[in-house]
Amino acid sequence: MKITEEHIDAMRSERHGAAGEDARAIAELLRQALGRLGFTPDVAMPHHEKDDALFWPVLRGEVTVSGHPMVALGRIPLDSANRLAEILMRAALEEQTKKVTTR
């Protein structure tokens, strides 16, 4: 059997489809985690209004041209980005402390 361009395209399409599903699933997990931390997806608030709400970035599950799954993180308001950085730093420090104490 000779492998044709159609065979290659079909395999690439299957690989891209599976990678896209994986990326979308991880993006959804990130949405759920951010939701539990008090972030909200609604960024339609006018810029001139001050609010304490935290907003998460746009999250999209994507696939690179070569078929690798990726999660694209979009823009995020500065206050929300600062809070997210604080949360991630705290988690990183806790993880580092766990590793040191379990040695």
NORBEL-V54158 format. One record per backbone hydrogen bond with DSSP energy under -0.5 kcal/mol. NH is the residue of the N-H (numbers start at 1). CO is the residue of the C=O. E is the energy in kcal/mol with one decimal. If there is no record, write none. Layout:
nh=NH co=CO e=E
nh=NH co=CO e=E
//
This chain:
nh=4 co=2 e=-0.5
nh=8 co=4 e=-2.0
nh=9 co=5 e=-2.8
nh=10 co=6 e=-2.3
nh=11 co=7 e=-2.3
nh=12 co=8 e=-2.5
nh=13 co=9 e=-2.5
nh=14 co=10 e=-2.2
nh=15 co=11 e=-2.4
nh=16 co=12 e=-2.8
nh=17 co=13 e=-2.4
nh=18 co=14 e=-2.4
nh=19 co=15 e=-2.5
nh=20 co=16 e=-2.5
nh=21 co=17 e=-2.0
nh=22 co=18 e=-2.2
nh=23 co=19 e=-2.5
nh=24 co=20 e=-2.5
nh=25 co=21 e=-2.1
nh=26 co=22 e=-2.2
nh=27 co=23 e=-2.3
nh=28 co=24 e=-2.0
nh=29 co=25 e=-1.9
nh=30 co=26 e=-2.3
nh=31 co=27 e=-2.1
nh=32 co=28 e=-2.4
nh=33 co=29 e=-2.5
nh=34 co=30 e=-2.7
nh=35 co=31 e=-2.4
nh=36 co=32 e=-2.2
nh=37 co=33 e=-1.2
nh=38 co=35 e=-1.4
nh=39 co=34 e=-2.6
nh=40 co=54 e=-2.6
nh=43 co=41 e=-0.9
nh=49 co=46 e=-1.3
nh=54 co=38 e=-0.6
nh=56 co=40 e=-1.7
nh=58 co=75 e=-0.7
nh=60 co=72 e=-2.0
nh=62 co=60 e=-0.6
nh=62 co=70 e=-3.3
nh=64 co=68 e=-2.6
nh=67 co=64 e=-1.9
nh=70 co=62 e=-2.8
nh=72 co=60 e=-3.1
nh=72 co=70 e=-0.5
nh=73 co=71 e=-0.5
nh=74 co=58 e=-3.5
nh=74 co=72 e=-0.6
nh=81 co=77 e=-2.7
nh=82 co=78 e=-2.6
nh=83 co=79 e=-2.2
nh=84 co=80 e=-2.6
nh=85 co=81 e=-2.4
nh=86 co=82 e=-2.1
nh=87 co=83 e=-2.3
nh=88 co=84 e=-2.6
nh=89 co=85 e=-2.5
nh=90 co=86 e=-2.4
nh=91 co=87 e=-2.4
nh=92 co=88 e=-2.5
nh=93 co=89 e=-2.5
nh=94 co=90 e=-2.4
nh=95 co=91 e=-2.3
nh=96 co=92 e=-2.4
nh=97 co=93 e=-2.4
nh=98 co=94 e=-2.3
nh=99 co=95 e=-2.0
nh=100 co=96 e=-2.0
nh=101 co=97 e=-2.4
nh=102 co=98 e=-1.5
nh=103 co=100 e=-0.8
//
